[in-house]
């Protein structure tokens, strides 16, 4: 991995609700190891699986968990979206994908994305039947048609013990997608 692409770049990590949220700390660690500056925004649902304190400790930065949180009289998630060179959402739940596809800024992650023009990398994670549902597939197609980069989901053991497509892509694969998006930014400059 070419760390020079990440060096000094601001990467916003969005975390949504689901058991795969526990793997977001590894995504964050890989971003930081590559030289990126990282900030985190979380949905309220994500905080049921991992605490904001985990990500505050890893980044040394406050974590926005609500669309109503303010930082210096400006919404923290709006500032994070404006400053991001790339945004990665890992995991991206079905509920989040639906809100984002509809442009409904009811959580900190969706609002930060809607306030940004940075490349967007989505790493979905959910049960196979949910992933295969026509409504979820329509939302994913809509987001990809708007330029979102999809990483996964992959086939594997799900939290229910079943095998199927719906497992979040490996953190290293997610980082590779972020790296490719940064290469695209550098070629446009």
ABEGO torsion letter per residue (X at the ends): XBAAAABGBBBBBBBBBEAAAAAAAAAAAAAAAAGBBBBBBBBAAAAAABBAAAAAAAAGBBBBABAABBBGGBBAAAAAAAABABBBBOBBBAAAAAAAAAGBBABAAAAAAAABABBBBBBBBBBAAAAABAAAAAAAAAAAAAGBBBBOBBBEBBAAGBBEBGBBBBAAAAAAAAAAAAAAAAAAX
